[in-house]
Amino acid sequence: MFRRVVALSSAQHARLCVSVPDGFAFARGLQMAALMQPEMVRAGALYPIVFIEDPQSDGFLPMALLGLEPGRNVFIDDAGRWQASYIPAVVRGYPFSLVRTGRGDRHALCIDVESDCVSEAKGRPLFDGTGSPLPALEEARAYFARLRQMQVVTDAYVRALTQVNLLTPLAVRARLGEQAIDLEGCHVVNETRLDALSDDALLMLRRRGWLASTYAHIASLHHLERLA
């Protein structure tokens, strides 16, 4: 989805402007999209949700699976329209993204400088003549500040799943025409282990609003058939 992501700087990007993307053709090659825990119930009604190992955090990330074939998003039609009623928040934030910088909890707001909706010729400018942020940039910062808050909750949710050993590898083999495709690296909640949780562990998940997300994830797996 991203071509060349760089951290925003008033010195380097003083003349940069951003336009609203014309459809979602930019996400045509997006096989998976990261999800935040608060999104999982809505997203699970449309997409299979799996957990992928995240080497940066040494944990897992919930992901909406958008296709079985690498480089193909089956929810984008020929005209670049997204054929589903809910679009993951990270996709809606394009061409901006939030990128972790080094260790710890430091993040930088970044932009895809090679995106078709980023230029110096048209769109809403990001900085004024003094290098101060304009509304287009302030709106992006506010949007990703909310996503960062949701990411903190998501990280805590996934840690809770791993602490009670609920995640297990999922092997997916699909056939696209004459080609067999193996989807590797996916993890899912093990229903047997979930059913065997102690009352205290289940109550913890329910009180934090995480039990609904967990069941939404489990129910979402039947959508795998739609991707084949």
N, CA, C and O of each residue as an XYZ file, in Angstrom:
912
protein
N       0.836     -1.198      0.000
C       0.000      0.000      0.000
C       0.876      1.255      0.000
O       0.585      2.220     -0.707
N       1.945      1.237      0.792
C       2.846      2.379      0.855
C       4.022      2.168     -0.090
O       4.519      1.052     -0.241
N       4.457      3.245     -0.719
C       5.595      3.191     -1.639
C       6.881      3.669     -0.973
O       7.880      2.950     -0.949
N       6.852      4.886     -0.432
C       8.030      5.410      0.265
C       7.565      6.276      1.430
O       7.107      7.404      1.247
N       7.693      5.728      2.611
C       7.206      6.391      3.821
C       8.357      7.126      4.500
O       9.415      6.549      4.748
N       8.140      8.392      4.794
C       9.155      9.193      5.483
C       8.477      9.970      6.614
O       7.282     10.263      6.560
N       9.265     10.291      7.631
C       8.752     11.110      8.739
C       8.532     12.533      8.261
O       9.371     13.104      7.565
N       7.392     13.101      8.644
C       7.072     14.473      8.232
C       7.991     15.479      8.910
O       8.281     15.381     10.102
N       8.439     16.442      8.122
C       9.316     17.495      8.627
C       8.968     18.799      7.919
O       8.867     18.839      6.692
N       8.785     19.864      8.694
C       8.460     21.156      8.091
C       9.620     21.662      7.230
O       9.409     22.407      6.272
N      10.841     21.256      7.575
C      11.995     21.692      6.796
C      12.041     21.013      5.429
O      12.343     21.650      4.420
N      11.740     19.711      5.405
C      11.836     18.963      4.155
C      10.541     18.970      3.354
O      10.559     18.779      2.138
N       9.422     19.188      4.029
C       8.128     19.045      3.351
C       7.290     20.322      3.453
O       6.064     20.263      3.549
N       7.952     21.454      3.431
C       7.264     22.728      3.633
C       6.189     22.987      2.588
O       5.195     23.649      2.886
N       6.363     22.483      1.375
C       5.416     22.765      0.287
C       4.479     21.591     -0.001
O       3.710     21.629     -0.962
N       4.540     20.575      0.810
C       3.761     19.365      0.534
C       2.267     19.595      0.755
O       1.856     20.259      1.706
N       1.460     19.022     -0.159
C       0.000     19.104     -0.078
C      -0.583     17.698     -0.168
O       0.036     16.787     -0.719
N      -1.780     17.539      0.381
C      -2.447     16.235      0.387
C      -3.862     16.379     -0.150
O      -4.596     17.292      0.229
N      -4.233     15.460     -1.042
C      -5.597     15.399     -1.573
C      -6.280     14.146     -1.049
O      -5.617     13.184     -0.659
N      -7.590     14.160     -1.042
C      -8.350     12.973     -0.647
C      -8.152     11.904     -1.716
O      -8.328     12.194     -2.900
N      -7.790     10.674     -1.339
C      -7.601      9.622     -2.344
C      -8.863      9.401     -3.166
O      -9.977      9.417     -2.641
N      -8.671      9.197     -4.448
C      -9.784      8.918     -5.351
C     -10.027      7.412     -5.358
O      -9.539      6.697     -6.234
N     -10.786      6.941     -4.373
C     -11.030      5.504     -4.240
C      -9.922      4.820     -3.460
O      -9.152      5.466     -2.749
N      -9.854      3.502     -3.602
C      -8.924      2.693     -2.811
C      -8.015      1.843     -3.677
O      -7.577      0.771     -3.258
N      -7.730      2.314     -4.880
C      -6.825      1.569     -5.749
C      -5.454      1.408     -5.103
O      -4.739      0.448     -5.392
N      -5.083      2.351     -4.224
C      -3.788      2.274     -3.552
C      -3.674      1.032     -2.667
O      -2.564      0.600     -2.356
N      -4.811      0.451     -2.257
C      -4.806     -0.721     -1.376
C      -5.057     -2.019     -2.140
O      -5.331     -3.055     -1.533
N      -4.966     -1.967     -3.450
C      -5.265     -3.143     -4.264
C      -4.328     -4.323     -3.945
O      -4.725     -5.482     -4.054
N      -3.101     -4.020     -3.556
C      -2.138     -5.079     -3.258
C      -2.028     -5.420     -1.790
O      -1.119     -6.144     -1.386
N      -2.948     -4.904     -0.982
C      -2.886     -5.096      0.475
C      -3.544     -6.411      0.861
O      -4.767     -6.536      0.793
N      -2.752     -7.387      1.263
C      -3.299     -8.695      1.629
C      -3.852     -8.720      3.051
O      -4.801     -9.452      3.336
N      -3.267     -7.930      3.940
C      -3.717     -7.858      5.334
C      -3.698     -6.403      5.788
O      -2.890     -5.604      5.315
N      -4.592     -6.073      6.704
C      -4.615     -4.736      7.296
C      -4.673     -4.873      8.803
O      -5.482     -5.632      9.337
N      -3.809     -4.135      9.489
C      -3.805     -4.170     10.952
C      -5.130     -3.646     11.498
O      -5.723     -2.711     10.960
N      -5.571     -4.273     12.574
C      -6.805     -3.865     13.236
C      -6.521     -3.465     14.673
O      -5.602     -3.991     15.301
N      -7.305     -2.540     15.190
C      -7.279     -2.209     16.601
C      -8.368     -3.025     17.306
O      -9.388     -3.361     16.703
N      -8.148     -3.330     18.554
C      -9.123     -4.140     19.291
C     -10.537     -3.552     19.234
O     -11.488     -4.316     19.070
N     -10.722     -2.221     19.363
C     -12.088     -1.695     19.283
C     -12.757     -1.895     17.926
O     -13.975     -1.756     17.824
N     -11.997     -2.215     16.887
C     -12.566     -2.439     15.556
C     -13.019     -3.876     15.334
O     -13.746     -4.146     14.378
N     -12.613     -4.789     16.182
C     -12.698     -6.205     15.831
C     -14.120     -6.726     15.651
O     -14.360     -7.585     14.803
N     -15.054     -6.219     16.433
C     -16.431     -6.712     16.285
C     -16.998     -6.317     14.927
O     -17.603     -7.143     14.243
N     -16.806     -5.051     14.530
C     -17.311     -4.610     13.219
C     -16.555     -5.291     12.079
O     -17.157     -5.759     11.113
N     -15.240     -5.338     12.206
C     -14.441     -5.933     11.136
C     -14.685     -7.430     11.024
O     -14.667     -7.984      9.926
N     -14.912     -8.082     12.152
C     -15.122     -9.530     12.143
C     -16.394     -9.956     11.441
O     -16.539    -11.120     11.066
N     -17.323     -9.020     11.259
C     -18.546     -9.346     10.520
C     -18.298     -9.415      9.020
O     -19.158     -9.872      8.266
N     -17.108     -8.957      8.577
C     -16.825     -8.867      7.141
C     -15.572     -9.614      6.707
O     -15.523    -10.169      5.609
N     -14.558     -9.628      7.569
C     -13.256    -10.172      7.195
C     -12.829    -11.265      8.180
O     -13.210    -11.230      9.350
N     -12.041    -12.233      7.707
C     -11.388    -13.132      8.664
C     -10.341    -12.341      9.451
O      -9.592    -11.550      8.878
N     -10.297    -12.558     10.753
C      -9.306    -11.899     11.594
C      -8.328    -12.944     12.111
O      -8.734    -13.957     12.681
N      -7.051    -12.698     11.911
C      -6.005    -13.584     12.411
C      -5.004    -12.743     13.200
O      -5.030    -11.513     13.153
N      -4.131    -13.422     13.918
C      -3.080    -12.743     14.671
C      -1.734    -13.091     14.048
O      -1.431    -14.259     13.807
N      -0.926    -12.056     13.790
C       0.374    -12.218     13.147
C       1.460    -11.760     14.119
O       1.295    -10.755     14.811
N       2.549    -12.485     14.169
C       3.650    -12.098     15.047
C       4.220    -10.743     14.624
O       4.407    -10.473     13.438
N       4.490     -9.902     15.619
C       5.048     -8.577     15.386
C       6.453     -8.528     15.969
O       6.603     -8.439     17.187
N       7.481     -8.583     15.137
C       8.853     -8.600     15.662
C       9.229     -7.332     16.419
O      10.113     -7.368     17.276
N       8.573     -6.209     16.119
C       8.901     -4.961     16.809
C       8.482     -4.988     18.270
O       9.191     -4.475     19.136
N       7.326     -5.589     18.544
C       6.821     -5.608     19.913
C       7.005     -6.958     20.591
O       6.677     -7.114     21.767
N       7.533     -7.940     19.851
C       7.683     -9.299     20.367
C       6.337     -9.852     20.822
O       6.255    -10.602     21.794
N       5.282     -9.468     20.098
C       3.940     -9.945     20.420
C       3.192    -10.290     19.154
O       3.777    -10.803     18.199
N       1.887    -10.008     19.141
C       1.043    -10.318     17.994
C       0.200     -9.101     17.631
O      -0.069     -8.236     18.465
N      -0.205     -9.059     16.378
C      -1.091     -8.018     15.879
C      -2.344     -8.659     15.297
O      -2.234     -9.597     14.508
N      -3.540     -8.179     15.665
C      -4.742     -8.640     14.967
C      -4.785     -8.027     13.568
O      -4.561     -6.829     13.396
N      -5.073     -8.854     12.586
C      -5.066     -8.415     11.196
C      -6.338     -8.857     10.492
O      -6.807     -9.979     10.681
N      -6.893     -7.964      9.679
C      -7.984     -8.340      8.781
C      -7.357     -8.956      7.540
O      -6.542     -8.324      6.868
N      -7.734    -10.166      7.246
C      -7.200    -10.850      6.073
C      -8.042    -10.463      4.867
O      -9.245    -10.722      4.834
N      -7.402     -9.839      3.870
C      -8.107     -9.284      2.722
C      -7.939    -10.106      1.452
O      -8.525     -9.792      0.416
N      -7.145    -11.149      1.540
C      -6.938    -12.018      0.389
C      -6.009    -13.154      0.762
O      -5.210    -13.033      1.690
N      -6.112    -14.246      0.045
C      -5.222    -15.381      0.277
C      -4.000    -15.320     -0.620
O      -2.958    -15.894     -0.305
N      -4.132    -14.627     -1.728
C      -3.044    -14.528     -2.694
C      -2.198    -13.301     -2.385
O      -2.732    -12.193     -2.337
N      -0.889    -13.465     -2.174
C      -0.037    -12.302     -1.877
C      -0.176    -11.212     -2.934
O      -0.159    -11.484     -4.135
N      -0.315     -9.962     -2.461
C      -0.422     -8.843     -3.388
C      -1.796     -8.640     -3.986
O      -1.939     -7.916     -4.972
N      -2.821     -9.270     -3.403
C      -4.175     -9.098     -3.958
C      -5.194     -8.920     -2.846
O      -5.334     -9.769     -1.965
N      -5.903     -7.797     -2.906
C      -6.997     -7.488     -1.996
C      -8.303     -7.757     -2.736
O      -8.652     -7.033     -3.668
N      -9.018     -8.787     -2.325
C     -10.222     -9.189     -3.062
C     -11.386     -8.235     -2.825
O     -12.429     -8.364     -3.466
N     -11.220     -7.277     -1.909
C     -12.309     -6.342     -1.612
C     -12.236     -5.071     -2.453
O     -13.081     -4.188     -2.305
N     -11.241     -4.965     -3.331
C     -11.127     -3.813     -4.223
C     -11.575     -4.225     -5.619
O     -11.033     -5.171     -6.191
N     -12.567     -3.517     -6.174
C     -13.037     -3.874     -7.512
C     -12.196     -3.166     -8.580
O     -11.252     -2.445     -8.258
N     -12.540     -3.377     -9.829
C     -11.745     -2.833    -10.940
C     -11.725     -1.310    -10.953
O     -10.787     -0.703    -11.470
N     -12.760     -0.691    -10.385
C     -12.834      0.771    -10.353
C     -12.164      1.362     -9.115
O     -12.193      2.577     -8.917
N     -11.563      0.518     -8.283
C     -10.898      1.008     -7.080
C     -11.827      1.227     -5.906
O     -11.452      1.876     -4.930
N     -13.042      0.691     -5.986
C     -13.987      0.826     -4.873
C     -13.783     -0.304     -3.877
O     -13.493     -1.440     -4.253
N     -13.943      0.032     -2.578
C     -13.826     -0.975     -1.515
C     -15.185     -1.639     -1.337
O     -16.166     -0.984     -0.985
N     -15.231     -2.943     -1.584
C     -16.497     -3.662     -1.581
C     -16.806     -4.271     -0.212
O     -16.948     -5.486     -0.076
N     -16.904     -3.422      0.776
C     -17.317     -3.834      2.124
C     -17.740     -2.577      2.868
O     -17.285     -1.479      2.549
N     -18.605     -2.737      3.857
C     -19.185     -1.575      4.533
C     -18.288     -0.991      5.611
O     -18.538      0.118      6.083
N     -17.243     -1.719      6.012
C     -16.318     -1.187      7.012
C     -14.896     -1.300      6.483
O     -14.493     -2.353      5.988
N     -14.141     -0.220      6.588
C     -12.761     -0.165      6.111
C     -11.846      0.029      7.320
O     -12.067      0.945      8.113
N     -10.829     -0.811      7.476
C      -9.931     -0.688      8.638
C      -9.372      0.720      8.801
O      -9.092      1.409      7.820
N      -9.214      1.132     10.042
C      -8.810      2.503     10.353
C      -7.458      2.863      9.757
O      -7.264      3.997      9.319
N      -6.513      1.917      9.731
C      -5.193      2.252      9.185
C      -5.274      2.548      7.700
O      -4.487      3.342      7.185
N      -6.213      1.921      7.001
C      -6.388      2.190      5.575
C      -7.006      3.564      5.376
O      -6.632      4.291      4.457
N      -7.947      3.917      6.235
C      -8.601      5.221      6.124
C      -7.647      6.373      6.410
O      -7.912      7.513      6.026
N      -6.539      6.079      7.082
C      -5.577      7.123      7.398
C      -4.597      7.427      6.283
O      -3.827      8.381      6.392
N      -4.603      6.645      5.213
C      -3.684      6.839      4.094
C      -3.852      8.240      3.495
O      -4.982      8.711      3.368
N      -2.758      8.920      3.123
C      -1.375      8.463      2.947
C      -0.491      8.623      4.183
O       0.732      8.518      4.090
N      -1.111      8.878      5.346
C      -0.340      9.018      6.573
C      -0.218      7.662      7.273
O      -1.005      6.748      7.029
N       0.770      7.557      8.133
C       0.914      6.379      8.983
C       1.702      6.786     10.216
O       2.386      7.809     10.232
N       1.591      5.965     11.242
C       2.327      6.190     12.477
C       3.371      5.086     12.593
O       3.037      3.902     12.595
N       4.632      5.482     12.688
C       5.736      4.522     12.672
C       6.531      4.624     13.960
O       6.877      5.714     14.415
N       6.813      3.459     14.539
C       7.625      3.423     15.749
C       9.059      3.831     15.413
O       9.616      3.395     14.406
N       9.649      4.668     16.263
C      11.021      5.138     16.035
C      11.907      4.581     17.138
O      11.862      5.058     18.272
N      12.704      3.586     16.816
C      13.613      3.000     17.795
C      12.872      2.244     18.877
O      11.772      1.739     18.654
N      13.471      2.170     20.034
C      12.879      1.442     21.153
C      11.959      2.346     21.967
O      11.984      3.570     21.842
N      11.158      1.711     22.793
C      10.267      2.475     23.651
C       8.968      2.811     22.948
O       8.555      2.143     22.000
N       8.333      3.871     23.442
C       6.997      4.225     22.982
C       7.010      5.470     22.099
O       6.036      6.223     22.074
N       8.085      5.687     21.389
C       8.183      6.874     20.537
C       7.719      6.535     19.125
O       8.123      5.522     18.553
N       6.861      7.401     18.570
C       6.316      7.208     17.238
C       6.419      8.524     16.457
O       6.446      9.612     17.033
N       6.473      8.391     15.156
C       6.519      9.571     14.290
C       5.398      9.491     13.268
O       5.116      8.426     12.719
N       4.761     10.633     13.017
C       3.770     10.704     11.955
C       4.508     10.752     10.625
O       5.349     11.621     10.395
N       4.178      9.807      9.758
C       4.869      9.686      8.482
C       3.880      9.839      7.332
O       2.665      9.817      7.527
N       4.425      9.992      6.140
C       3.596     10.152      4.947
C       4.253      9.429      3.783
O       5.477      9.340      3.693
N       3.414      8.918      2.900
C       3.902      8.265      1.690
C       4.124      9.345      0.632
O       3.182      9.783     -0.028
N       5.362      9.763      0.480
C       5.652     10.890     -0.410
C       5.486     10.525     -1.883
O       5.458     11.414     -2.734
N       5.375      9.237     -2.198
C       5.175      8.832     -3.583
C       3.721      8.468     -3.879
O       3.412      7.944     -4.949
N       2.837      8.747     -2.931
C       1.415      8.513     -3.149
C       0.878      9.456     -4.218
O       1.360     10.579     -4.365
N      -0.123      8.993     -4.963
C      -0.748      9.813     -5.993
C      -1.501     11.007     -5.409
O      -1.789     11.967     -6.125
N      -1.819     10.955     -4.125
C      -2.558     12.069     -3.529
C      -1.650     12.994     -2.717
O      -2.135     13.798     -1.921
N      -0.349     12.883     -2.916
C       0.612     13.770     -2.264
C       1.423     14.483     -3.340
O       1.993     13.836     -4.218
N       1.478     15.800     -3.277
C       2.248     16.558     -4.265
C       2.517     17.957     -3.732
O       2.076     18.306     -2.636
N       3.228     18.742     -4.494
C       3.440     20.148     -4.159
C       2.588     21.062     -5.029
O       2.647     22.285     -4.906
N       1.789     20.450     -5.916
C       1.041     21.242     -6.891
C      -0.439     21.393     -6.555
O      -1.056     22.393     -6.920
N      -1.007     20.420     -5.870
C      -2.444     20.488     -5.592
C      -2.766     19.817     -4.271
O      -2.000     18.998     -3.764
N      -3.925     20.185     -3.723
C      -4.361     19.617     -2.461
C      -4.263     20.625     -1.327
O      -4.017     21.811     -1.543
N      -4.462     20.121     -0.115
C      -4.407     20.963      1.077
C      -2.975     20.996      1.607
O      -2.393     19.944      1.869
N      -2.400     22.188      1.768
C      -1.026     22.267      2.283
C      -0.950     21.801      3.734
O      -1.906     21.937      4.497
N       0.208     21.250      4.098
C       0.416     20.751      5.454
C       1.036     21.806      6.367
O       0.786     21.800      7.573
N       1.838     22.709      5.812
C       2.524     23.722      6.607
C       2.293     25.101      6.003
O       2.112     25.242      4.793
N       2.303     26.109      6.857
C       2.235     27.478      6.345
C       3.645     27.992      6.063
O       4.611     27.235      6.148
N       3.764     29.265      5.732
C       5.051     29.820      5.346
C       6.076     29.850      6.458
O       7.272     29.974      6.194
N       5.626     29.738      7.707
C       6.559     29.742      8.839
C       6.912     28.335      9.310
O       7.690     28.165     10.248
N       6.332     27.323      8.651
C       6.587     25.945      9.068
C       5.629     25.427     10.116
O       5.799     24.319     10.624
N       4.620     26.221     10.447
C       3.622     25.779     11.424
C       2.594     24.877     10.747
O       2.286     25.069      9.570
N       2.054     23.887     11.482
C       1.093     22.964     10.877
C      -0.227     23.647     10.555
O      -0.733     24.463     11.325
N      -0.769     23.294      9.398
C      -2.080     23.768      8.967
C      -3.134     22.709      9.297
O      -2.777     21.601      9.697
N      -4.442     23.029      9.138
C      -5.493     22.081      9.525
C      -5.348     20.687      8.936
O      -5.664     19.715      9.622
N      -4.889     20.542      7.706
C      -4.759     19.202      7.117
C      -3.816     18.330      7.933
O      -4.071     17.141      8.122
N      -2.738     18.915      8.410
C      -1.783     18.163      9.226
C      -2.313     17.961     10.639
O      -2.149     16.885     11.213
N      -2.939     18.971     11.199
C      -3.497     18.845     12.543
C      -4.556     17.746     12.594
O      -4.634     16.996     13.567
N      -5.362     17.653     11.550
C      -6.381     16.604     11.494
C      -5.739     15.219     11.446
O      -6.203     14.290     12.107
N      -4.676     15.088     10.664
C      -3.972     13.803     10.594
C      -3.351     13.447     11.941
O      -3.402     12.293     12.367
N      -2.773     14.422     12.600
C      -2.180     14.176     13.919
C      -3.236     13.727     14.912
O      -3.006     12.795     15.681
N      -4.395     14.382     14.903
C      -5.465     14.015     15.831
C      -5.982     12.607     15.539
O      -6.251     11.833     16.458
N      -6.117     12.287     14.262
C      -6.607     10.957     13.873
C      -5.659      9.872     14.371
O      -6.093      8.872     14.944
N      -4.378     10.072     14.150
C      -3.424      9.038     14.540
C      -3.145      9.042     16.042
O      -2.689      8.034     16.582
N      -3.408     10.142     16.716
C      -3.343     10.137     18.180
C      -4.427      9.222     18.742
O      -4.194      8.493     19.706
N      -5.619      9.263     18.132
C      -6.690      8.356     18.561
C      -6.324      6.902     18.255
O      -6.577      6.005     19.060
N      -5.725      6.683     17.078
C      -5.305      5.315     16.742
C      -4.233      4.828     17.698
O      -4.217      3.654     18.069
N      -3.340      5.719     18.101
C      -2.294      5.313     19.041
C      -2.905      4.901     20.368
O      -2.456      3.928     20.974
N      -3.909      5.613     20.831
C      -4.598      5.236     22.064
C      -5.243      3.857     21.920
O      -5.203      3.043     22.842
N      -5.835      3.609     20.755
C      -6.440      2.296     20.514
C      -5.370      1.206     20.420
O      -5.608      0.061     20.805
N      -4.194      1.567     19.906
C      -3.116      0.588     19.806
C      -2.640      0.159     21.191
O      -2.303     -1.008     21.391
N      -2.607      1.078     22.142
C      -2.224      0.745     23.513
C      -3.195     -0.289     24.088
O      -2.782     -1.257     24.727
N      -4.480     -0.070     23.853
C      -5.489     -1.024     24.313
C      -5.311     -2.366     23.605
O      -5.426     -3.424     24.223
N      -5.030     -2.312     22.302
C      -4.849     -3.533     21.520
C      -3.657     -4.338     22.026
O      -3.727     -5.562     22.138
N      -2.565     -3.644     22.331
C      -1.384     -4.328     22.849
C      -1.696     -5.029     24.172
O      -1.262     -6.158     24.402
N      -2.444     -4.358     25.031
C      -2.808     -4.960     26.316
C      -3.717     -6.173     26.110
O      -3.580     -7.185     26.797
N      -4.633     -6.061     25.169
C      -5.543     -7.168     24.855
C      -4.767     -8.397     24.375
O      -5.004     -9.510     24.845
N      -3.844     -8.187     23.441
C      -3.080     -9.313     22.896
C      -2.184     -9.913     23.970
O      -2.016    -11.132     24.018
N      -1.602     -9.077     24.837
C      -0.789     -9.609     25.941
C      -1.630    -10.501     26.842
O      -1.163    -11.540     27.311
N      -2.875    -10.091     27.082
C      -3.756    -10.905     27.922
C      -4.025    -12.263     27.282
O      -4.056    -13.280     27.974
N      -4.222    -12.283     25.962
C      -4.445    -13.556     25.270
C      -3.233    -14.471     25.377
O      -3.365    -15.674     25.602
N      -2.055    -13.888     25.212
C      -0.843    -14.709     25.254
C      -0.532    -15.176     26.673
O      -0.012    -16.277     26.861
N      -0.840    -14.360     27.663
C      -0.548    -14.735     29.042
C      -1.345    -15.953     29.489
O      -0.890    -16.726     30.333
N      -2.534    -16.119     28.921
C      -3.335    -17.306     29.257
C      -3.243    -18.368     28.157
O      -4.031    -19.312     28.117
N      -2.250    -18.187     27.256
C      -1.901    -19.203     26.256
C      -3.082    -19.570     25.352
O      -3.371    -20.748     25.142
N      -3.761    -18.546     24.819
C      -4.926    -18.822     23.974
C      -4.584    -18.905     22.485
O      -5.338    -19.504     21.717
N      -3.471    -18.319     22.068
C      -3.166    -18.273     20.641
C      -2.433    -19.535     20.193
O      -1.520    -20.026     20.857
N      -2.870    -20.035     19.046
C      -2.280    -21.246     18.481
C      -2.126    -21.053     16.975
O      -2.928    -20.346     16.366
N      -1.110    -21.669     16.360
C      -0.915    -21.489     14.911
C      -2.088    -22.033     14.105
O      -2.723    -23.018     14.483
N      -2.358    -21.370     12.990
C      -3.408    -21.804     12.065
C      -2.775    -22.078     10.707
O      -2.115    -21.214     10.130
N      -2.981    -23.271     10.212
C      -2.501    -23.625      8.874
C      -3.663    -23.491      7.897
O      -4.709    -24.118      8.068
N      -3.468    -22.665      6.869
C      -4.514    -22.446      5.870
C      -3.977    -22.847      4.503
O      -2.945    -22.345      4.058
N      -4.685    -23.752      3.846
C      -4.352    -24.108      2.461
C      -5.581    -23.862      1.612
O      -6.662    -24.382      1.889
N      -5.402    -23.070      0.585
C      -6.515    -22.742     -0.309
C      -6.101    -23.041     -1.739
O      -4.916    -23.067     -2.073
N      -7.101    -23.266     -2.570
C      -6.830    -23.511     -3.985
C      -7.457    -22.400     -4.804
O      -8.668    -22.181     -4.755
N      -6.617    -21.699     -5.561
C      -7.071    -20.656     -6.468
C      -6.839    -21.164     -7.881
O      -5.719    -21.127     -8.391
N      -7.900    -21.635     -8.500
C      -7.762    -22.276     -9.811
C      -6.975    -23.555     -9.664
O      -7.373    -24.445     -8.914
N      -5.862    -23.663    -10.368
C      -5.009    -24.840    -10.283
C      -3.887    -24.670     -9.261
O      -3.075    -25.575     -9.072
N      -3.842    -23.533     -8.614
C      -2.736    -23.228     -7.717
C      -3.130    -23.429     -6.260
O      -4.168    -22.939     -5.815
N      -2.296    -24.152     -5.522
C      -2.503    -24.324     -4.083
C      -1.691    -23.273     -3.347
O      -0.504    -23.095     -3.623
N      -2.332    -22.567     -2.397
C      -1.674    -21.499     -1.644
C      -1.700    -21.846     -0.162
O      -2.753    -22.144      0.401
N      -0.525    -21.803      0.461
C      -0.417    -22.016      1.903
C      -0.215    -20.663      2.580
O       0.714    -19.925      2.254
N      -1.090    -20.354      3.515
C      -0.993    -19.111      4.270
C      -0.342    -19.434      5.609
O      -0.929    -20.120      6.445
N       0.866    -18.938      5.803
C       1.631    -19.286      6.989
C       1.791    -18.089      7.915
O       1.639    -16.939      7.502
N       2.098    -18.380      9.164
C       2.374    -17.321     10.133
C       1.153    -16.790     10.856
O       1.260    -15.856     11.651
N      -0.012    -17.376     10.590
C      -1.243    -16.908     11.235
C      -1.493    -17.669     12.540
O      -1.198    -18.859     12.654
N      -2.041    -16.951     13.511
C      -2.440    -17.569     14.770
C      -3.901    -17.214     15.045
O      -4.396    -16.180     14.597
N      -4.575    -18.080     15.781
C      -5.969    -17.864     16.148
C      -6.170    -18.267     17.602
O      -5.338    -18.957     18.191
N      -7.272    -17.831     18.161
C      -7.632    -18.243     19.521
C      -8.106    -19.690     19.488
O      -8.948    -20.065     18.672
N      -7.554    -20.488     20.382
C      -7.931    -21.891     20.504
C      -9.204    -21.981     21.353
O      -9.191    -21.660     22.542
N     -10.295    -22.417     20.732
C     -11.583    -22.445     21.434
C     -11.577    -23.394     22.621
O     -12.207    -23.109     23.639
N     -10.883    -24.507     22.511
C     -10.831    -25.458     23.621
C     -10.168    -24.824     24.836
O     -10.638    -24.982     25.963
N      -9.069    -24.102     24.598
C      -8.392    -23.430     25.700
C      -9.248    -22.297     26.262
O      -9.252    -22.058     27.469
N      -9.973    -21.600     25.386
C     -10.854    -20.530     25.844
C     -11.942    -21.079     26.756
O     -12.238    -20.501     27.802
N     -12.536    -22.199     26.352
C     -13.593    -22.813     27.163
C     -13.073    -23.303     28.507
O     -13.829    -23.408     29.473
N     -11.768    -23.604     28.564
C     -11.183    -24.146     29.792
C     -10.626    -23.067     30.719
O     -10.081    -23.383     31.777
N     -10.755    -21.803     30.334
C     -10.229    -20.736     31.178
C     -10.924    -20.708     32.537
O     -12.085    -21.092     32.679
N     -10.178    -20.244     33.517
C     -10.763    -20.093     34.850
C     -11.813    -18.990     34.840
O     -11.839    -18.144     33.947
N     -12.669    -19.015     35.840
C     -13.694    -17.978     35.946
C     -13.060    -16.588     36.073
O     -13.572    -15.614     35.522
N     -11.945    -16.505     36.802
C     -11.284    -15.209     36.981
C     -10.748    -14.669     35.658
O     -10.868    -13.477     35.374
N     -10.155    -15.554     34.849
C      -9.606    -15.120     33.561
C     -10.714    -14.675     32.616
O     -10.571    -13.666     31.926
N     -11.809    -15.414     32.579
C     -12.939    -15.035     31.732
C     -13.545    -13.711     32.180
O     -13.915    -12.875     31.357
N     -13.643    -13.530     33.501
C     -14.210    -12.291     34.024
C     -13.317    -11.099     33.668
O     -13.814    -10.014     33.369
N     -11.996    -11.308     33.701
C     -11.074    -10.239     33.325
C     -11.294     -9.824     31.876
O     -11.349     -8.631     31.575
N     -11.420    -10.801     30.973
C     -11.643    -10.490     29.569
C     -12.976     -9.775     29.368
O     -13.072     -8.835     28.579
N     -13.998    -10.224     30.083
C     -15.323     -9.620     29.912
C     -15.354     -8.202     30.455
O     -15.915     -7.317     29.809
N     -14.768     -7.959     31.623
C     -14.810     -6.636     32.238
C     -14.060     -5.597     31.405
O     -14.414     -4.418     31.404
N     -13.036     -6.039     30.708
C     -12.269     -5.107     29.883
C     -12.848     -4.968     28.471
O     -12.299     -4.244     27.641
N     -13.929     -5.645     28.210
C     -14.564     -5.548     26.898
C     -13.870     -6.354     25.832
O     -14.062     -6.106     24.642
N     -13.061     -7.323     26.241
C     -12.263     -8.080     25.295
C     -12.871     -9.423     24.914
O     -12.453    -10.042     23.935
N     -13.841     -9.867     25.671
C     -14.445    -11.162     25.358
C     -15.232    -11.084     24.050
O     -15.188    -12.012     23.243
N     -15.947     -9.986     23.839
C     -16.706     -9.820     22.595
C     -15.770     -9.810     21.391
O     -16.091    -10.393     20.355
N     -14.617     -9.155     21.516
C     -13.644     -9.126     20.426
C     -13.111    -10.526     20.133
O     -12.883    -10.888     18.979
N     -12.920    -11.298     21.188
C     -12.391    -12.654     21.026
C     -13.379    -13.539     20.286
O     -12.997    -14.285     19.384
N     -14.633    -13.458     20.660
C     -15.638    -14.272     19.972
C     -15.879    -13.765     18.550
O     -16.175    -14.551     17.650
N     -15.754    -12.456     18.351
C     -15.879    -11.910     16.989
C     -14.773    -12.459     16.108
O     -15.008    -12.798     14.948
N     -13.571    -12.547     16.652
C     -12.451    -13.137     15.910
C     -12.744    -14.588     15.536
O     -12.558    -14.985     14.386
N     -13.198    -15.375     16.502
C     -13.477    -16.787     16.238
C     -14.549    -16.930     15.164
O     -14.407    -17.729     14.238
N     -15.622    -16.153     15.293
C     -16.711    -16.231     14.317
C     -16.272    -15.765     12.942
O     -16.807    -16.218     11.930
N     -15.293    -14.856     12.898
C     -14.868    -14.300     11.612
C     -14.163    -15.316     10.721
O     -14.073    -15.116      9.509
N     -13.671    -16.384     11.294
C     -12.855    -17.324     10.520
C     -13.643    -18.026      9.422
O     -13.054    -18.539      8.470
N     -14.969    -18.057      9.543
C     -15.755    -18.693      8.466
C     -15.704    -17.841      7.182
O     -16.066    -18.320      6.107
N     -15.256    -16.579      7.296
C     -15.106    -15.736      6.099
C     -13.933    -16.169      5.234
O     -13.793    -15.694      4.107
N     -13.080    -17.069      5.741
C     -11.957    -17.534      4.924
C     -12.435    -18.107      3.605
O     -11.752    -17.984      2.588
N     -13.597    -18.728      3.612
C     -14.139    -19.318      2.377
C     -14.420    -18.249      1.326
O     -14.363    -18.533      0.130
N     -14.722    -17.029      1.755
C     -15.028    -15.948      0.802
C     -13.799    -15.493      0.047
O     -13.911    -14.909     -1.031
N     -12.634    -15.753      0.596
C     -11.400    -15.260     -0.029
C     -10.862    -16.182     -1.111
O     -10.024    -15.784     -1.921
N     -11.350    -17.416     -1.119
C     -10.823    -18.393     -2.070
C     -11.414    -18.165     -3.470
O     -11.086    -18.895     -4.405
